[in-house]
Amino acid sequence: MSTGPELARRLGTGDAVVIGLGSMIGAGLFAAFAPAARAAGAALLVGLAVAAVVAYCNATASAQLAAQYPASGGTYVYGRERLGPWWGFLAGWGFVIGKTASCAAMALTFAAYTVPPDWQRPVAVAAVLALTAVNYRGVTRTAGATRAIVTVVLVCLAVAVAASLVGGAPDAGLLTAGTGGEGWYGVLQSAGLLFFAFAGYARIATMGEEVRDPARTIPRAIPLALGLAVAVYALVAVTLLLTLGAEGIGRSRAPLADAVAAGSWHWAEPVVRVGAAAAALGALLALVAGIGRTTLAMAREADLPRWLAAVHPRYRVPHRAELVLAALVCGLVLTVDLRGAIGFSSFGVLLYYLVANVAAYTQPADHRRWPRALQVVGAVGCLVLVATLPWPAVAAGTAVFAVGVLYRAGRLRRARA
């Protein structure tokens, strides 16, 4: 691995778990269930289970690799070290491009829950700039802000679930009514869309250079954060099915808000809005941190411009990478509506984890913590879920990867010349 200015190791196990939770218990809770229900119908819970299994396999691969390579960059670094530079580049490129679109989507989601339509884009830009400033001041501030946001989101979710189940009229028959969907293809498509929500545990691995005792901390933090997130998602999914049914979820633009509105606790509707806004902020905060670290790793290897590899001498963060990212996200927020970018983001992230599973499969016995069978299941699961994503997402993702391949090939050609 290339050397350069290093980041400071300031994160403990609790900090790492919170950052992972902040990435996973985010806007996906408020945005991913509707398209997943349209694809799978009442088999939404099966799709959630498939997504959780694939996510667990990928999480163990990431944790195992991060313990051996505790550097910023996540699978970009692991792919380079275990498989070769091109594998690493494809993983890093997919992560940076897909998650940059997700940043814009999270910022717009936050604004949609807090201000009228005419104010949404300026407020989204303000959110991006504010959270970039938090990240700029150091990783401990990122962890502290994420802890506060996660607490708010969990409290709001608890209120929303209670308002739906106690204040509403849950119907067990809705768990299986309105199956709809497209059979197993629809179930797998819903799993691919819901995987978007679970992908946040990668943030722990991409920040491996800032974790204390990474060989011990990361393998503990990643499965723990994922397990907590799966439990929350399962509770919310069951609540939505009991109150709205699969058809109601699929028609809704804000399923949790509609579930609360269907009951008698009308005072709880603003609480759901606060929770959605906080969840979007938490996801955006963790995304900015994770993309900045992957950009830093790619710049160190000249797969992105080398001047992006600068580390702030006082705050020990990749400040140039985060500032450039903020500018790009603000540009997207002001020009494009990316709230429908779930499929595109899932495409890039699933291929990112495909590389992680293949890289982990090659690790020798002295670095192995989980059986190779999990990496096989994870890799196959990633390929299957990619193939079942909506075709516009697959087409857009393929085009973006082609641009990345051409960019790197051109750079290598110029370097040889």
C-alpha positions as CSV (number, residue, x, y, z in Angstrom):
1,M,0.0,0.0,0.0
2,S,1.2,3.5,-0.7
3,T,2.4,5.6,2.1
4,G,1.4,9.2,2.8
5,P,0.1,11.4,5.6
6,E,-1.8,9.2,8.0
7,L,-5.1,9.7,9.7
8,A,-5.4,9.6,13.5
9,R,-6.7,6.4,15.3
10,R,-9.4,7.9,17.6
11,L,-12.4,5.5,17.2
12,G,-13.3,2.8,19.7
13,T,-15.8,-0.1,19.2
14,G,-18.8,2.0,20.3
15,D,-17.9,4.8,17.9
16,A,-17.5,2.4,15.0
17,V,-20.9,0.7,15.8
18,V,-22.6,4.1,16.0
19,I,-21.1,5.2,12.6
20,G,-22.3,2.0,11.0
21,L,-25.8,2.4,12.5
22,G,-25.9,6.0,11.4
23,S,-25.3,4.8,7.8
24,M,-27.8,1.9,8.0
25,I,-30.6,3.3,10.1
26,G,-31.0,6.2,7.7
27,A,-33.3,7.4,5.0
28,G,-33.6,3.8,3.7
29,L,-36.1,3.2,6.5
30,F,-38.3,5.9,5.0
31,A,-37.6,5.4,1.3
32,A,-36.7,1.8,0.5
33,F,-39.8,-0.1,1.6
34,A,-42.2,1.4,-1.0
35,P,-40.3,0.2,-4.2
36,A,-39.5,-3.1,-2.4
37,A,-43.2,-3.7,-1.7
38,R,-44.1,-2.9,-5.3
39,A,-41.6,-5.6,-6.4
40,A,-42.3,-8.3,-3.9
41,G,-45.8,-7.6,-2.5
42,A,-46.4,-9.4,0.8
43,A,-43.2,-11.3,0.3
44,L,-41.4,-8.1,1.3
45,L,-40.2,-9.9,4.5
46,V,-38.6,-12.6,2.4
47,G,-36.8,-10.0,0.4
48,L,-35.6,-8.4,3.6
49,A,-34.3,-11.7,4.8
50,V,-32.4,-12.4,1.6
51,A,-30.9,-8.9,1.7
52,A,-29.9,-9.5,5.4
53,V,-28.2,-12.8,4.5
54,V,-26.2,-11.3,1.6
55,A,-25.3,-8.3,3.8
56,Y,-24.1,-10.6,6.6
57,C,-21.9,-12.5,4.2
58,N,-20.5,-9.3,2.8
59,A,-20.1,-7.9,6.3
60,T,-17.9,-10.8,7.5
61,A,-15.8,-10.5,4.3
62,S,-15.3,-6.8,5.0
63,A,-14.5,-7.3,8.7
64,Q,-12.0,-10.0,7.9
65,L,-10.2,-7.9,5.3
66,A,-10.3,-4.8,7.5
67,A,-8.5,-6.6,10.3
68,Q,-5.7,-7.5,7.9
69,Y,-5.6,-4.1,6.1
70,P,-6.6,-1.4,8.6
71,A,-6.3,1.5,6.1
72,S,-8.7,4.0,4.7
73,G,-10.4,3.0,1.5
74,G,-12.2,-0.2,2.4
75,T,-12.6,-2.6,-0.6
76,Y,-10.6,-0.4,-2.9
77,V,-7.6,-1.2,-0.7
78,Y,-8.5,-4.9,-0.3
79,G,-9.1,-5.4,-4.0
80,R,-5.7,-3.9,-4.8
81,E,-3.9,-6.0,-2.2
82,R,-5.5,-9.3,-2.8
83,L,-6.6,-9.2,-6.5
84,G,-4.8,-6.5,-8.3
85,P,-5.1,-2.7,-9.1
86,W,-8.0,-3.0,-11.6
87,W,-10.2,-4.9,-9.1
88,G,-9.5,-2.3,-6.5
89,F,-10.2,0.5,-8.9
90,L,-13.6,-0.9,-10.0
91,A,-14.6,-1.3,-6.3
92,G,-13.5,2.2,-5.4
93,W,-15.0,3.8,-8.5
94,G,-18.4,2.1,-7.9
95,F,-18.4,3.2,-4.3
96,V,-17.5,6.8,-4.9
97,I,-19.9,7.4,-7.8
98,G,-22.8,5.5,-6.4
99,K,-22.5,7.0,-2.9
100,T,-22.0,10.5,-4.2
101,A,-25.5,10.2,-5.8
102,S,-26.7,8.8,-2.5
103,C,-25.4,11.9,-0.7
104,A,-27.5,14.1,-3.0
105,A,-30.5,11.8,-2.4
106,M,-30.1,12.0,1.4
107,A,-29.8,15.8,1.3
108,L,-33.0,16.1,-0.8
109,T,-34.8,13.6,1.5
110,F,-33.9,15.7,4.5
111,A,-35.2,18.9,2.8
112,A,-38.4,17.2,1.7
113,Y,-39.3,16.4,5.3
114,T,-38.5,19.8,6.7
115,V,-39.4,22.7,4.3
116,P,-41.9,23.5,1.5
117,P,-40.9,22.5,-2.1
118,D,-39.6,26.0,-3.1
119,W,-37.0,25.9,-0.3
120,Q,-35.9,22.3,-0.6
121,R,-32.9,22.6,-2.8
122,P,-31.3,25.6,-0.9
123,V,-31.9,23.8,2.4
124,A,-30.4,20.6,1.0
125,V,-27.3,22.5,0.0
126,A,-27.1,24.0,3.5
127,A,-27.3,20.5,5.0
128,V,-24.4,19.3,2.9
129,L,-22.2,22.2,3.8
130,A,-23.0,21.9,7.5
131,L,-22.3,18.2,7.7
132,T,-19.1,18.7,5.6
133,A,-18.0,21.2,8.2
134,V,-18.6,18.7,11.0
135,N,-16.6,16.1,9.2
136,Y,-13.8,18.6,8.5
137,R,-13.3,19.2,12.2
138,G,-12.2,15.6,12.9
139,V,-13.6,12.1,13.1
140,T,-14.4,12.3,16.8
141,R,-16.9,15.1,16.0
142,T,-18.3,12.9,13.3
143,A,-18.9,10.1,15.7
144,G,-20.4,12.4,18.3
145,A,-22.8,13.9,15.9
146,T,-23.8,10.5,14.5
147,R,-24.5,9.2,18.1
148,A,-26.9,12.1,18.7
149,I,-28.6,11.6,15.4
150,V,-29.0,7.9,15.8
151,T,-30.6,8.4,19.3
152,V,-33.1,10.9,17.8
153,V,-34.0,8.5,15.0
154,L,-34.5,5.5,17.3
155,V,-36.7,7.5,19.6
156,C,-38.8,8.7,16.7
157,L,-39.1,5.2,15.3
158,A,-40.2,3.9,18.6
159,V,-43.0,6.5,18.7
160,A,-44.0,5.7,15.1
161,V,-44.2,1.9,15.7
162,A,-46.2,2.5,18.9
163,A,-48.5,5.0,17.1
164,S,-49.1,2.5,14.3
165,L,-49.7,-0.6,16.4
166,V,-51.3,0.8,19.6
167,G,-53.0,3.9,18.2
168,G,-54.0,2.2,14.9
169,A,-55.8,-1.0,13.9
170,P,-53.2,-3.6,12.9
171,D,-54.5,-6.5,10.9
172,A,-52.5,-9.8,10.9
173,G,-54.3,-10.8,7.6
174,L,-52.4,-8.0,5.9
175,L,-49.1,-9.9,6.4
176,T,-50.0,-12.2,3.5
177,A,-52.7,-10.2,1.7
178,G,-52.1,-8.6,-1.7
179,T,-49.1,-10.7,-2.6
180,G,-48.7,-9.0,-6.0
181,G,-45.1,-8.7,-7.0
182,E,-43.4,-10.8,-9.6
183,G,-42.7,-14.0,-7.8
184,W,-39.2,-14.9,-7.0
185,Y,-37.8,-12.3,-9.4
186,G,-39.7,-9.6,-7.5
187,V,-38.5,-11.0,-4.2
188,L,-34.9,-10.8,-5.4
189,Q,-35.5,-7.3,-6.8
190,S,-36.8,-6.2,-3.5
191,A,-33.8,-7.7,-1.8
192,G,-31.5,-5.7,-4.1
193,L,-33.4,-2.5,-3.3
194,L,-33.4,-3.1,0.5
195,F,-29.6,-4.0,0.3
196,F,-29.2,-0.2,-0.3
197,A,-30.2,0.3,3.3
198,F,-27.8,-2.3,4.8
199,A,-24.7,-1.2,2.9
200,G,-23.7,1.3,5.6
201,Y,-21.5,-1.1,7.5
202,A,-18.9,-0.5,4.9
203,R,-18.3,2.9,6.5
204,I,-16.6,1.2,9.4
205,A,-14.2,-0.6,7.1
206,T,-13.5,2.5,4.9
207,M,-12.5,4.3,8.1
208,G,-10.2,1.5,9.3
209,E,-7.2,3.9,9.5
210,E,-9.0,5.8,12.3
211,V,-10.0,2.8,14.4
212,R,-8.1,1.9,17.6
213,D,-6.9,-1.7,17.7
214,P,-8.6,-2.4,14.3
215,A,-7.8,-6.2,14.3
216,R,-10.1,-6.5,17.3
217,T,-12.5,-3.6,16.9
218,I,-13.6,-3.9,13.3
219,P,-14.6,-7.6,13.3
220,R,-16.7,-6.9,16.4
221,A,-18.2,-3.6,15.3
222,I,-19.4,-4.6,11.8
223,P,-21.6,-7.7,12.6
224,L,-22.9,-5.9,15.7
225,A,-24.0,-2.8,13.8
226,L,-25.5,-5.0,11.0
227,G,-27.4,-7.1,13.5
228,L,-29.0,-4.1,15.3
229,A,-29.9,-2.6,11.9
230,V,-31.6,-5.8,10.7
231,A,-33.7,-6.0,13.9
232,V,-34.9,-2.4,13.4
233,Y,-35.7,-2.9,9.7
234,A,-37.6,-6.1,10.5
235,L,-39.7,-4.4,13.2
236,V,-40.5,-1.5,10.8
237,A,-41.4,-3.9,7.9
238,V,-43.8,-5.9,10.1
239,T,-45.4,-2.8,11.4
240,L,-46.0,-1.4,7.9
241,L,-47.4,-4.7,6.7
242,L,-49.8,-4.9,9.6
243,T,-51.1,-1.4,9.2
244,L,-50.9,-0.6,5.5
245,G,-50.5,-4.0,3.8
246,A,-48.2,-4.6,0.8
247,E,-50.4,-2.6,-1.6
248,G,-50.6,0.4,0.7
249,I,-46.9,0.4,1.2
250,G,-46.3,0.3,-2.5
251,R,-48.6,3.2,-3.2
252,S,-47.2,5.4,-0.4
253,R,-44.5,8.1,-0.8
254,A,-44.0,8.1,3.0
255,P,-45.1,4.7,4.4
256,L,-44.2,5.3,8.0
257,A,-46.0,8.7,8.0
258,D,-49.1,7.1,6.4
259,A,-49.0,4.2,8.9
260,V,-49.1,6.7,11.8
261,A,-51.8,8.8,10.0
262,A,-54.0,5.8,9.7
263,G,-54.3,5.6,13.5
264,S,-55.5,7.9,16.3
265,W,-52.2,9.2,17.4
266,H,-52.2,12.2,15.0
267,W,-49.8,14.1,17.3
268,A,-47.1,11.6,16.3
269,E,-47.0,12.5,12.6
270,P,-44.6,15.4,13.2
271,V,-42.4,13.1,15.2
272,V,-42.1,10.8,12.2
273,R,-41.1,13.8,10.0
274,V,-38.4,14.7,12.5
275,G,-37.2,11.1,12.5
276,A,-37.0,11.0,8.7
277,A,-35.1,14.3,8.6
278,A,-32.6,13.1,11.3
279,A,-32.2,9.7,9.5
280,A,-31.3,11.5,6.3
281,L,-28.8,13.7,8.1
282,G,-27.2,10.7,9.8
283,A,-26.8,8.8,6.6
284,L,-25.4,11.9,4.8
285,L,-22.9,12.5,7.6
286,A,-21.6,8.9,7.4
287,L,-21.6,8.9,3.6
288,V,-19.4,12.1,3.4
289,A,-16.9,10.5,5.9
290,G,-16.8,7.2,4.0
291,I,-16.5,8.6,0.5
292,G,-13.8,11.0,1.7
293,R,-11.7,8.1,3.0
294,T,-12.1,6.0,-0.2
295,T,-11.2,9.1,-2.3
296,L,-8.1,9.5,-0.2
297,A,-7.0,5.9,-0.8
298,M,-7.6,6.2,-4.6
299,A,-5.7,9.5,-4.7
300,R,-2.8,7.9,-2.9
301,E,-2.5,5.4,-5.8
302,A,-3.1,8.1,-8.5
303,D,-6.5,6.5,-9.4
304,L,-7.9,9.9,-8.7
305,P,-5.9,13.2,-8.8
306,R,-3.0,13.0,-6.2
307,W,-3.7,16.3,-4.6
308,L,-6.9,14.8,-3.2
309,A,-4.7,12.7,-0.9
310,A,-3.9,15.6,1.4
311,V,-4.6,15.1,5.1
312,H,-5.3,18.2,7.3
313,P,-2.3,18.8,9.6
314,R,-4.5,19.6,12.6
315,Y,-7.8,17.7,12.2
316,R,-6.2,14.7,10.5
317,V,-9.0,14.3,7.9
318,P,-8.9,14.1,4.1
319,H,-10.1,17.7,3.8
320,R,-9.6,18.3,0.1
321,A,-11.5,15.1,-0.8
322,E,-14.4,16.1,1.5
323,L,-14.5,19.7,0.1
324,V,-14.5,18.5,-3.5
325,L,-17.2,15.9,-2.6
326,A,-19.3,18.7,-1.0
327,A,-19.0,20.8,-4.1
328,L,-20.1,17.9,-6.4
329,V,-23.0,17.0,-4.2
330,C,-24.2,20.6,-4.0
331,G,-24.1,20.7,-7.8
332,L,-26.2,17.6,-8.1
333,V,-28.7,18.8,-5.5
334,L,-29.2,22.1,-7.4
335,T,-29.7,20.5,-10.8
336,V,-31.0,16.9,-10.5
337,D,-33.7,15.1,-8.4
338,L,-31.9,12.0,-7.2
339,R,-34.4,10.7,-4.6
340,G,-35.0,7.8,-7.0
341,A,-31.3,6.8,-7.0
342,I,-31.7,3.7,-4.8
343,G,-31.3,1.3,-7.6
344,F,-28.3,3.1,-9.1
345,S,-26.6,3.1,-5.7
346,S,-27.4,-0.6,-5.1
347,F,-25.7,-1.5,-8.4
348,G,-22.4,0.2,-7.5
349,V,-22.4,-1.1,-3.9
350,L,-23.3,-4.7,-4.8
351,L,-20.3,-4.8,-7.3
352,Y,-18.2,-3.2,-4.6
353,Y,-19.0,-6.1,-2.2
354,L,-18.6,-8.7,-5.0
355,V,-14.9,-7.6,-5.0
356,A,-14.8,-7.7,-1.2
357,N,-16.0,-11.4,-1.2
358,V,-13.6,-12.5,-3.9
359,A,-10.7,-10.7,-2.1
360,A,-11.7,-12.3,1.3
361,Y,-11.9,-15.7,-0.4
362,T,-8.1,-15.5,-1.2
363,Q,-7.0,-14.7,2.4
364,P,-4.8,-17.4,4.0
365,A,-5.7,-19.4,7.0
366,D,-3.9,-17.1,9.5
367,H,-6.1,-14.2,8.5
368,R,-9.3,-16.1,8.2
369,R,-12.1,-15.6,10.8
370,W,-15.1,-17.0,8.9
371,P,-15.4,-19.9,6.5
372,R,-14.9,-19.4,2.8
373,A,-18.5,-20.7,2.2
374,L,-19.8,-17.3,3.4
375,Q,-17.7,-15.5,0.7
376,V,-19.1,-17.8,-2.0
377,V,-22.7,-17.1,-0.8
378,G,-21.9,-13.4,-0.6
379,A,-20.4,-13.2,-4.1
380,V,-23.2,-15.2,-5.7
381,G,-25.8,-13.2,-3.9
382,C,-24.3,-9.9,-5.1
383,L,-24.4,-11.1,-8.7
384,V,-28.0,-12.4,-8.5
385,L,-29.2,-9.2,-6.8
386,V,-27.5,-7.0,-9.4
387,A,-29.1,-9.0,-12.2
388,T,-32.6,-8.4,-10.8
389,L,-32.3,-4.7,-10.2
390,P,-34.6,-2.4,-12.3
391,W,-33.0,-2.2,-15.8
392,P,-32.6,1.6,-15.8
393,A,-30.4,1.3,-12.7
394,V,-28.3,-1.5,-14.4
395,A,-28.0,0.5,-17.6
396,A,-26.9,3.7,-15.7
397,G,-24.5,1.7,-13.5
398,T,-22.9,-0.1,-16.5
399,A,-22.4,3.3,-18.3
400,V,-20.7,4.8,-15.2
401,F,-18.4,1.9,-14.8
402,A,-17.5,2.2,-18.5
403,V,-16.6,5.8,-18.0
404,G,-14.3,4.8,-15.0
405,V,-12.6,2.1,-17.1
406,L,-11.9,4.5,-19.9
407,Y,-10.6,7.1,-17.4
408,R,-8.1,4.7,-15.8
409,A,-7.0,3.2,-19.1
410,G,-6.3,6.7,-20.4
411,R,-4.3,7.6,-17.4
412,L,-2.2,4.5,-17.6
413,R,-1.6,5.1,-21.3
414,R,-0.4,8.7,-20.6
415,A,1.8,7.4,-17.7
416,R,3.5,4.9,-20.1
417,A,4.0,7.5,-22.7
